[in-house]
Amino acid sequence: MDILESVNKEKERWEKTTLKKDLSEDVRYTSSGIPVKMMYTPDDLNMEQYLEKIGFPGEYPFTRGIQPDMYRGKLWTMRQYSGMGTAEETNARFRFLLEQGQTGLSVAFDLPTQMGYDSDHPLAMGEVGKTGVAVDSLADMEIIFKDLPLDRISTSMTINAPAAIFLAMYVVCAEKQGIPAEKLRGTIQNDILKEYTVRGTYIFPVKPSLRLITDIFAYCSKHLPKWNAINVASYHLREAGCDAVQEIAFSFANAIAYVEAGIEAGLNVDDFAPRISWIFNTHNYFFEEVAKYRAARRLWARIMRERFSAMNEDSCKFRAHMQTGGSTLTAQQPLINIVRGTYQTLAAVLGGLQSMAVSSFDEAFCLPTEEAALVSLRTQQLLAYEAGVADVVDPLAGSFFVESLTDEIERRASDYLQKIDEMGGIIAAIEKGYIQQEIQDKAYEFQKNVESGAVKVVGVNCFKTDEDIRIKMSEENPNLAGEQLARLTQVKSQRDAPRVAAFLAMLKRAAEGDGKLMQPILEAVRAYTTLGEICGVLRGVFGEYKQTVIL
């Protein structure tokens, strides 16, 4: 009798004698609907496939991590998501966080900026600086990054449709500090396809949007070798309501479309694929979140090797930042959000990610206060330096439960990808409303379960209190919009207007033809052409995306 047979026999004995319980009466599921057994044994782990599926850290298929020594060699980058309304306030927050041990920057922009409108546009009224920092021109970016060591830190920018413009602004900011582009590290969230499904901060139709993305691929591969040319964002898919399996599947389908677009544009896959990065969302079901990241690494490695014939091992590495789940934060009993952020971050650490941000406990009420942001940063530092969880690479490897979840998540995500392929790819699936409907259905199901009590949310539908909620809230600058408009007016009055006009004309000609767009955008930025002016030219040539209403 081999060991597995012996274990199975003993399991049957245990169920009949010690447990004495009908297991069918107590069925439980992960947040993705994966059934969870009461107990897992070696029978749930196929040891014959150990090397193929699990292997060793730093080696294909990277299930156990993309670096051989993981956090023993280099801790994850700690970057809190920050954008404080004005450029000056944002610079001050960045300085504070760096002084407190933060190791990277993450910029949050206000909605007009994300939509490519200057602060004086009628559609910007009432929204300037509300959800992040307002940026109209290079002048604002220069203030945001004033006296910050751009050659020693990495910067992430959550910007989508105007991503090329903000990459250009960052490059020029570095130039003015005497820092060459090849030393810059960071990423732009240049994932426009998810905007068509969940967020809505799109500008241009699909085809020109993909053209902008592939132009960025080409530019970065030549001039910014350390820069991530795209940050595929599953985070917003998860915030909109999808589950862990869909988070992988739908974001991977988007990424596949970007890789295909790069290849169709004449680029070698190994010239740009190593600089694809991700932002994922960590939610509440702890072990599923750990397994999700392990499954994502393995699945992406196989996609790149088997589907795209990538030869460079770096092309197969799933490199990801994570933000703890904003939608999991509650306005009720807000201090317990600190606990939620802690175990979500722990799941990401045990899942082996490269960069992290912890949503602040007060985000249900306001932009994070300095105190709340510091607690979020300290959460990461406690895990990194006190808890011992960074000492061992992939410490949950071999767990019968975690390995079983990893396999099942990968299988279910692969099934979704096959279905999307059969539809003609992610763009066709979006046009048919399939992705939108899947996310809406999942969000509706979750909300029904919360309201019925089937899903417990502490402080919301169970363990409620009647205390008066009092937390310190960040204060709004009452003069914010006026100050921003004044700077915009000053920039326009002091710049070389004929030079601006010439570069906008150059950009228009490139957009109307098949020329590369990054260089004329760079020249326009250097001349202090505004975001709205550049996007206005591109809107005039490309038009705007019109969303299909899904009923």
C-alpha positions as CSV (number, residue, x, y, z in Angstrom):
1,M,0.0,0.0,0.0
2,D,1.5,3.4,-1.1
3,I,1.4,6.4,1.1
4,L,-1.5,8.1,-0.8
5,E,-3.7,5.0,-0.5
6,S,-2.9,4.8,3.2
7,V,-3.8,8.4,3.7
8,N,-7.1,8.0,1.9
9,K,-8.0,5.0,3.9
10,E,-7.3,6.8,7.1
11,K,-9.3,9.8,5.9
12,E,-12.3,7.6,5.4
13,R,-11.9,6.2,8.9
14,W,-11.6,9.7,10.4
15,E,-14.8,10.8,8.7
16,K,-16.8,7.9,10.0
17,T,-15.4,7.8,13.5
18,T,-13.8,11.0,14.7
19,L,-15.7,13.5,12.6
20,K,-19.1,11.7,12.5
21,K,-20.7,14.3,10.3
22,D,-22.4,14.4,7.0
23,L,-20.1,16.8,5.0
24,S,-22.7,17.4,2.4
25,E,-24.7,19.5,5.0
26,D,-21.9,22.1,5.3
27,V,-21.0,23.4,1.9
28,R,-18.9,26.5,1.7
29,Y,-17.4,28.5,-1.2
30,T,-14.7,31.0,-1.9
31,S,-15.7,34.4,-3.2
32,S,-15.4,33.0,-6.8
33,G,-17.8,30.2,-6.1
34,I,-15.1,27.5,-5.7
35,P,-16.3,24.8,-3.3
36,V,-14.2,24.5,-0.2
37,K,-13.8,21.2,1.6
38,M,-13.5,20.9,5.3
39,M,-10.1,19.3,5.0
40,Y,-7.5,18.8,2.3
41,T,-5.0,15.9,2.0
42,P,-2.2,14.8,-0.3
43,D,-4.9,13.4,-2.6
44,D,-5.6,17.1,-3.5
45,L,-2.0,17.7,-4.6
46,N,-0.7,15.9,-7.7
47,M,2.9,15.3,-6.7
48,E,3.7,13.8,-10.1
49,Q,3.2,17.3,-11.6
50,Y,5.2,19.1,-8.9
51,L,8.0,20.3,-11.2
52,E,5.6,21.2,-14.0
53,K,3.1,23.1,-11.9
54,I,5.0,24.3,-8.8
55,G,8.7,24.1,-9.5
56,F,11.2,26.5,-8.0
57,P,11.2,30.3,-7.5
58,G,12.7,32.3,-10.4
59,E,12.1,29.5,-12.9
60,Y,9.3,28.8,-15.4
61,P,6.3,28.7,-14.8
62,F,7.1,31.1,-11.9
63,T,4.3,29.8,-9.7
64,R,6.5,30.3,-6.7
65,G,7.7,33.8,-7.7
66,I,9.6,35.6,-10.4
67,Q,12.8,36.0,-8.3
68,P,14.8,33.1,-6.9
69,D,15.2,34.7,-3.5
70,M,12.1,36.9,-3.6
71,Y,11.9,39.3,-0.6
72,R,15.2,38.1,0.9
73,G,16.9,39.7,-2.0
74,K,14.6,42.8,-2.4
75,L,11.5,43.7,-0.6
76,W,8.4,44.8,-2.5
77,T,8.1,48.4,-3.5
78,M,5.9,50.3,-1.0
79,R,3.9,53.0,-2.8
80,Q,0.8,54.7,-1.4
81,Y,-1.7,56.0,-3.9
82,S,-1.6,59.8,-3.5
83,G,-3.0,62.9,-5.2
84,M,-4.0,65.8,-3.1
85,G,-5.8,68.3,-5.3
86,T,-3.0,70.8,-6.0
87,A,0.4,70.0,-7.3
88,E,1.9,71.6,-4.2
89,E,-0.1,69.5,-1.8
90,T,0.8,66.3,-3.7
91,N,4.5,67.2,-3.6
92,A,4.2,67.7,0.1
93,R,2.5,64.3,0.6
94,F,5.1,62.5,-1.5
95,R,7.9,64.2,0.5
96,F,6.2,63.1,3.8
97,L,5.8,59.5,2.7
98,L,9.3,59.2,1.4
99,E,10.6,60.6,4.7
100,Q,8.6,57.9,6.4
101,G,10.2,55.0,4.4
102,Q,8.0,54.8,1.3
103,T,10.1,53.4,-1.6
104,G,8.0,54.4,-4.7
105,L,5.4,56.9,-5.8
106,S,1.9,56.5,-7.1
107,V,0.0,59.4,-8.6
108,A,-3.7,59.8,-8.4
109,F,-5.2,62.4,-10.9
110,D,-8.5,64.1,-10.8
111,L,-11.3,63.2,-13.2
112,P,-10.9,66.1,-15.7
113,T,-7.2,65.2,-16.0
114,Q,-8.0,61.5,-16.6
115,M,-10.5,62.6,-19.3
116,G,-8.0,64.9,-21.1
117,Y,-9.7,68.2,-20.1
118,D,-8.0,71.3,-18.8
119,S,-9.3,72.7,-15.6
120,D,-11.0,75.6,-17.4
121,H,-13.1,73.3,-19.5
122,P,-16.9,73.5,-18.8
123,L,-17.0,69.7,-18.0
124,A,-14.3,70.2,-15.4
125,M,-16.4,72.5,-13.3
126,G,-16.8,71.3,-9.8
127,E,-14.4,68.4,-10.3
128,V,-11.0,70.1,-10.3
129,G,-8.8,68.4,-7.7
130,K,-11.6,66.3,-6.2
131,T,-10.3,62.8,-6.6
132,G,-6.6,63.5,-7.1
133,V,-4.3,66.1,-8.4
134,A,-5.2,68.4,-11.2
135,V,-2.6,68.6,-14.1
136,D,-3.0,70.9,-17.0
137,S,0.5,71.2,-18.3
138,L,4.2,70.5,-17.6
139,A,4.2,73.3,-15.1
140,D,2.0,71.3,-12.8
141,M,4.1,68.1,-13.2
142,E,7.2,70.1,-12.4
143,I,5.8,71.1,-9.1
144,I,4.5,67.6,-8.3
145,F,8.0,66.1,-8.7
146,K,10.1,69.1,-7.5
147,D,13.2,68.0,-5.7
148,L,12.2,64.3,-5.8
149,P,14.9,61.8,-6.8
150,L,13.4,60.5,-10.0
151,D,16.5,58.5,-10.8
152,R,16.3,56.6,-7.4
153,I,12.6,55.9,-7.1
154,S,9.9,54.4,-9.4
155,T,6.7,56.2,-10.2
156,S,3.3,54.8,-11.1
157,M,0.8,57.0,-12.8
158,T,-2.9,56.0,-12.8
159,I,-3.7,57.6,-16.2
160,N,-5.3,55.9,-19.1
161,A,-6.4,57.6,-22.3
162,P,-3.8,60.5,-21.9
163,A,-1.0,58.1,-20.8
164,A,1.3,59.1,-23.7
165,I,1.1,62.7,-22.6
166,F,1.9,62.0,-19.0
167,L,4.8,59.8,-19.9
168,A,6.1,62.7,-22.0
169,M,5.7,65.1,-19.1
170,Y,7.5,62.8,-16.7
171,V,10.4,62.4,-19.2
172,V,10.7,66.1,-19.6
173,C,10.6,66.7,-15.8
174,A,13.5,64.3,-15.5
175,E,15.3,66.0,-18.3
176,K,15.0,69.3,-16.5
177,Q,16.5,67.7,-13.4
178,G,19.4,66.4,-15.5
179,I,18.2,62.8,-15.4
180,P,18.4,60.8,-18.6
181,A,15.3,58.8,-19.7
182,E,17.1,55.5,-19.6
183,K,17.4,55.8,-15.8
184,L,13.7,56.3,-15.2
185,R,11.7,53.5,-13.6
186,G,7.9,53.3,-13.2
187,T,4.7,52.6,-15.1
188,I,1.7,54.2,-16.7
189,Q,-1.7,52.6,-16.4
190,N,-2.2,52.5,-20.1
191,D,-4.9,49.9,-20.1
192,I,-7.7,51.5,-22.1
193,L,-9.8,48.3,-22.8
194,K,-10.9,48.1,-19.2
195,E,-12.2,51.7,-19.4
196,Y,-14.7,50.5,-22.0
197,T,-16.1,48.0,-19.6
198,V,-16.0,49.4,-16.0
199,R,-14.5,52.8,-15.4
200,G,-15.5,55.0,-18.3
201,T,-12.5,57.4,-18.5
202,Y,-12.0,56.7,-22.1
203,I,-11.5,59.3,-24.9
204,F,-10.7,57.8,-28.2
205,P,-12.1,54.8,-30.1
206,V,-10.5,51.4,-29.9
207,K,-8.2,51.5,-33.0
208,P,-6.4,54.8,-32.3
209,S,-6.2,53.9,-28.6
210,L,-4.3,50.7,-29.5
211,R,-2.2,52.8,-31.8
212,L,-1.2,55.1,-29.0
213,I,-0.4,52.0,-26.8
214,T,1.9,50.4,-29.5
215,D,3.6,53.7,-30.1
216,I,4.4,53.8,-26.4
217,F,5.7,50.2,-26.6
218,A,8.0,51.2,-29.4
219,Y,9.2,54.4,-27.7
220,C,9.9,52.7,-24.3
221,S,11.7,49.8,-25.8
222,K,14.1,52.2,-27.5
223,H,14.4,55.1,-25.0
224,L,13.1,53.9,-21.5
225,P,14.4,50.3,-21.0
226,K,13.4,50.3,-17.3
227,W,10.0,51.7,-17.8
228,N,6.8,49.6,-17.8
229,A,5.1,50.6,-21.0
230,I,1.7,49.4,-19.9
231,N,0.1,48.6,-16.6
232,V,-2.8,46.2,-17.1
233,A,-5.4,47.0,-14.5
234,S,-7.5,44.2,-13.1
235,Y,-8.0,46.3,-10.0
236,H,-10.9,48.3,-11.5
237,L,-12.5,45.1,-12.8
238,R,-12.6,43.7,-9.3
239,E,-13.8,47.0,-7.8
240,A,-16.7,46.9,-10.3
241,G,-17.8,43.6,-8.9
242,C,-16.0,40.7,-10.7
243,D,-14.6,37.8,-8.7
244,A,-11.0,36.6,-8.4
245,V,-11.3,34.2,-11.4
246,Q,-12.8,36.9,-13.6
247,E,-10.2,39.3,-12.4
248,I,-7.5,37.2,-14.0
249,A,-9.4,36.1,-17.0
250,F,-10.7,39.5,-18.2
251,S,-7.4,41.4,-17.5
252,F,-5.4,38.6,-19.3
253,A,-7.8,38.9,-22.2
254,N,-7.0,42.6,-22.4
255,A,-3.3,41.9,-22.1
256,I,-3.5,39.4,-24.9
257,A,-5.0,42.1,-27.1
258,Y,-2.2,44.5,-26.3
259,V,0.5,41.9,-27.1
260,E,-1.3,41.1,-30.4
261,A,-1.5,44.8,-31.3
262,G,2.2,45.2,-30.6
263,I,3.1,42.3,-32.9
264,E,0.7,43.6,-35.6
265,A,2.5,46.9,-35.3
266,G,5.8,45.2,-36.3
267,L,7.3,44.9,-32.9
268,N,9.1,41.7,-31.7
269,V,7.2,40.3,-28.7
270,D,10.4,40.1,-26.6
271,D,11.2,43.8,-27.2
272,F,8.1,44.9,-25.2
273,A,6.6,42.0,-23.3
274,P,9.2,42.1,-20.5
275,R,7.9,45.6,-19.6
276,I,4.2,44.6,-19.2
277,S,3.1,45.1,-15.7
278,W,-0.1,44.7,-13.7
279,I,-2.1,46.2,-11.0
280,F,-4.3,43.7,-9.1
281,N,-6.8,44.0,-6.3
282,T,-6.6,42.0,-3.1
283,H,-10.0,41.2,-1.5
284,N,-11.1,39.4,1.6
285,Y,-11.0,35.7,1.0
286,F,-7.5,35.2,2.2
287,F,-6.4,31.9,0.8
288,E,-8.1,32.5,-2.6
289,E,-6.2,35.8,-2.9
290,V,-2.9,34.0,-2.3
291,A,-3.7,31.3,-4.8
292,K,-4.9,33.9,-7.3
293,Y,-1.5,35.4,-7.6
294,R,0.2,32.0,-7.9
295,A,-2.3,30.9,-10.6
296,A,-1.8,34.2,-12.5
297,R,1.9,33.8,-12.7
298,R,1.7,30.3,-14.0
299,L,-1.0,31.1,-16.5
300,W,0.7,34.2,-17.9
301,A,4.0,32.3,-18.3
302,R,2.2,29.6,-20.3
303,I,0.3,32.2,-22.5
304,M,3.5,34.0,-23.4
305,R,5.5,30.8,-24.1
306,E,2.8,28.7,-25.8
307,R,0.6,31.4,-27.5
308,F,3.2,34.0,-28.4
309,S,6.4,31.9,-28.6
310,A,8.3,34.3,-26.3
311,M,11.9,33.4,-26.1
312,N,13.0,35.9,-23.4
313,E,12.2,34.5,-20.0
314,D,11.4,38.0,-18.8
315,S,8.5,38.1,-21.3
316,C,6.9,35.2,-19.3
317,K,7.1,36.9,-15.9
318,F,3.9,38.2,-14.4
319,R,5.1,41.3,-12.5
320,A,2.4,43.0,-10.4
321,H,1.5,45.8,-8.1
322,M,-1.5,45.4,-5.8
323,Q,-3.8,47.8,-4.0
324,T,-6.0,46.4,-1.2
325,G,-9.7,46.4,-2.0
326,G,-11.2,49.9,-1.9
327,S,-14.7,48.4,-2.3
328,T,-14.1,46.3,0.9
329,L,-13.7,49.4,3.0
330,T,-16.7,50.3,5.1
331,A,-18.0,53.7,6.4
332,Q,-19.3,51.7,9.4
333,Q,-16.7,51.2,12.1
334,P,-14.0,52.6,9.8
335,L,-11.1,51.7,12.1
336,I,-11.6,48.0,11.3
337,N,-10.6,48.8,7.8
338,I,-7.0,48.8,9.1
339,V,-7.4,45.1,9.9
340,R,-8.9,44.5,6.5
341,G,-5.9,46.2,4.9
342,T,-3.5,44.2,7.0
343,Y,-4.7,40.7,6.0
344,Q,-5.2,41.7,2.4
345,T,-1.6,42.9,2.3
346,L,-0.5,39.7,4.0
347,A,-2.2,37.7,1.2
348,A,-0.4,39.7,-1.4
349,V,3.0,39.2,0.3
350,L,2.4,35.5,0.5
351,G,1.2,35.6,-3.1
352,G,4.6,37.1,-4.1
353,L,3.9,40.5,-5.6
354,Q,6.5,43.2,-6.5
355,S,4.8,46.4,-5.3
356,M,2.0,47.2,-2.9
357,A,-0.3,50.0,-1.6
358,V,-2.7,49.7,1.2
359,S,-6.0,51.6,1.0
360,S,-6.4,53.9,3.9
361,F,-9.0,53.4,6.5
362,D,-10.7,56.7,5.9
363,E,-11.2,56.4,2.2
364,A,-14.9,55.8,2.5
365,F,-15.1,59.4,3.7
366,C,-12.4,61.5,2.0
367,L,-8.9,61.6,0.5
368,P,-6.6,60.0,3.0
369,T,-5.4,62.2,5.8
370,E,-1.7,62.2,6.6
371,E,-2.3,60.0,9.6
372,A,-4.3,57.4,7.7
373,A,-1.7,57.3,4.9
374,L,1.0,56.7,7.5
375,V,-1.0,53.9,9.1
376,S,-1.2,52.2,5.6
377,L,2.5,52.6,5.0
378,R,3.3,51.3,8.5
379,T,1.1,48.2,7.8
380,Q,3.5,47.3,5.0
381,Q,6.5,48.0,7.1
382,L,5.3,45.8,10.0
383,L,4.8,42.9,7.7
384,A,8.2,43.5,6.0
385,Y,10.3,43.9,9.1
386,E,8.5,42.3,12.0
387,A,6.3,39.5,11.0
388,G,8.9,37.3,9.3
389,V,6.7,36.6,6.3
390,A,9.3,37.9,3.9
391,D,12.0,35.4,5.0
392,V,10.7,32.4,3.1
393,V,9.9,32.2,-0.6
394,D,6.4,31.1,-1.2
395,P,5.8,29.7,2.3
396,L,2.4,28.3,1.5
397,A,3.7,26.1,-1.4
398,G,2.8,22.5,-0.8
399,S,-0.4,23.4,1.1
400,F,-2.9,20.9,-0.1
401,F,-5.6,23.6,0.1
402,V,-3.6,26.4,-1.6
403,E,-2.3,24.2,-4.4
404,S,-5.8,22.9,-5.0
405,L,-7.1,26.5,-5.2
406,T,-4.3,27.5,-7.5
407,D,-5.1,24.7,-9.9
408,E,-8.8,25.4,-9.9
409,I,-8.4,29.2,-10.3
410,E,-6.1,28.7,-13.3
411,R,-8.5,26.1,-14.8
412,R,-11.5,28.4,-14.5
413,A,-9.6,31.5,-15.8
414,S,-8.4,29.4,-18.8
415,D,-12.0,28.4,-19.5
416,Y,-13.0,32.1,-19.6
417,L,-10.2,32.9,-21.9
418,Q,-11.2,30.1,-24.3
419,K,-14.8,31.4,-24.3
420,I,-13.5,35.0,-25.1
421,D,-11.3,33.6,-27.9
422,E,-14.3,31.8,-29.4
423,M,-16.2,35.2,-29.4
424,G,-13.3,36.7,-31.5
425,G,-11.2,38.2,-28.7
426,I,-11.7,40.7,-25.9
427,I,-12.8,43.6,-28.2
428,A,-15.5,41.5,-29.7
429,A,-16.6,40.4,-26.3
430,I,-16.8,44.0,-25.1
431,E,-18.8,45.0,-28.1
432,K,-21.2,42.2,-27.5
433,G,-21.6,43.3,-23.9
434,Y,-20.4,40.0,-22.5
435,I,-17.7,41.3,-20.1
436,Q,-20.0,44.0,-18.8
437,Q,-22.8,41.6,-18.2
438,E,-20.6,39.1,-16.4
439,I,-19.3,41.7,-14.1
440,Q,-22.8,43.2,-13.5
441,D,-24.2,39.8,-12.7
442,K,-21.5,39.0,-10.3
443,A,-21.8,42.4,-8.5
444,Y,-25.6,42.0,-8.3
445,E,-25.2,38.5,-6.8
446,F,-22.8,39.7,-4.2
447,Q,-25.0,42.6,-3.2
448,K,-28.0,40.3,-2.8
449,N,-25.9,38.0,-0.6
450,V,-24.8,40.9,1.6
451,E,-28.4,42.2,2.0
452,S,-29.7,38.7,2.8
453,G,-26.9,38.1,5.2
454,A,-25.5,35.1,3.3
455,V,-22.2,37.0,3.0
456,K,-21.1,38.6,6.3
457,V,-19.7,42.1,6.3
458,V,-18.6,43.0,9.8
459,G,-20.1,46.3,10.9
460,V,-22.6,46.4,7.9
461,N,-24.9,43.4,8.2
462,C,-23.5,41.8,11.4
463,F,-21.9,43.0,14.6
464,K,-23.2,46.5,14.1
465,T,-22.9,49.3,16.6
466,D,-24.8,52.5,17.2
467,E,-21.9,54.7,18.1
468,D,-21.5,58.1,16.5
469,I,-18.7,57.8,13.9
470,R,-16.1,60.5,14.4
471,I,-12.9,60.4,12.3
472,K,-10.6,63.2,11.3
473,M,-11.2,64.1,7.7
474,S,-8.9,65.8,5.2
475,E,-9.7,69.4,4.6
476,E,-10.6,70.7,1.2
477,N,-8.7,73.7,-0.1
478,P,-11.6,76.2,-0.9
479,N,-9.4,78.1,-3.3
480,L,-8.2,75.0,-5.2
481,A,-10.0,75.6,-8.5
482,G,-9.2,79.3,-8.5
483,E,-5.5,78.6,-7.9
484,Q,-5.4,76.0,-10.6
485,L,-7.1,78.2,-13.2
486,A,-4.7,81.1,-12.3
487,R,-1.7,78.9,-13.0
488,L,-3.2,77.7,-16.2
489,T,-3.8,81.2,-17.3
490,Q,-0.2,82.2,-16.4
491,V,1.2,79.3,-18.4
492,K,-0.7,80.2,-21.5
493,S,0.3,83.9,-21.2
494,Q,4.0,83.2,-20.7
495,R,4.7,80.5,-23.3
496,D,5.7,80.8,-26.9
497,A,2.3,80.7,-28.6
498,P,3.6,80.2,-32.2
499,R,5.8,77.4,-31.0
500,V,2.8,75.7,-29.4
501,A,0.8,76.1,-32.6
502,A,3.6,74.6,-34.7
503,F,3.9,71.5,-32.5
504,L,0.1,71.0,-32.4
505,A,0.1,71.1,-36.2
506,M,3.0,68.6,-36.3
507,L,1.0,66.3,-34.0
508,K,-2.1,66.7,-36.1
509,R,-0.2,65.6,-39.3
510,A,1.3,62.6,-37.5
511,A,-2.1,61.5,-36.2
512,E,-3.7,61.9,-39.6
513,G,-1.0,59.8,-41.2
514,D,0.7,56.7,-39.8
515,G,3.6,58.5,-38.1
516,K,4.7,57.8,-34.5
517,L,3.0,60.0,-32.0
518,M,5.3,60.1,-29.0
519,Q,7.9,62.5,-30.5
520,P,5.4,65.2,-31.4
521,I,3.7,64.8,-28.1
522,L,7.1,65.2,-26.3
523,E,7.8,68.4,-28.3
524,A,4.4,69.8,-27.5
525,V,4.8,69.1,-23.8
526,R,8.2,70.8,-23.8
527,A,6.5,73.9,-25.2
528,Y,4.0,73.9,-22.3
529,T,1.1,72.9,-24.5
530,T,-1.7,71.9,-22.3
531,L,-3.2,68.5,-21.8
532,G,-6.5,69.7,-23.1
533,E,-4.9,71.2,-26.3
534,I,-3.1,68.0,-27.1
535,C,-6.1,65.8,-26.4
536,G,-8.2,68.3,-28.4
537,V,-6.1,67.8,-31.5
538,L,-6.3,64.0,-31.1
539,R,-10.1,64.1,-30.5
540,G,-10.4,66.1,-33.7
541,V,-8.5,63.4,-35.7
542,F,-9.6,60.2,-33.9
543,G,-13.0,61.1,-32.7
544,E,-14.4,59.9,-29.4
545,Y,-15.5,56.4,-28.3
546,K,-19.3,56.0,-28.1
547,Q,-20.3,53.3,-25.6
548,T,-22.8,50.7,-26.6
549,V,-25.7,50.7,-24.1
550,I,-26.1,47.2,-22.7
551,L,-29.7,46.5,-21.5
